């Protein structure tokens, strides 16, 4: 019976760990691509359904709001076509508003310098 010190078992164990690690990395890439696809679908929906409405861009974190629920995109604005940036207006996202409410009891801090 082969033991763990068997070179063949050691080799196969290393291949198993390599395959598991590659599968984990592929799942992460797949999840990130699925999120990105949802963002582009939301952008298309926005520009089709409300072509005259500007997207809201958070002045604190630079993320943009998408859809009716203010879904915040995790794609930096710089990665989107310039035409998208031209159709944004500044505001504040719910996450930053909540954070500022606790960090600045005397009133909200001004937005960081324009990025
Ligand atoms: Zn924000």
Boltz pocket constraint, residues with backbone or C-beta under 6 A from the ligand:
constraints:
  - pocket:
      binder: B
      contacts: [[A, 58], [A, 59], [A, 60], [A, 61], [A, 62], [A, 63], [A, 92], [A, 93], [A, 94], [A, 95], [A, 96], [A, 97]]
      max_distance: 6.0
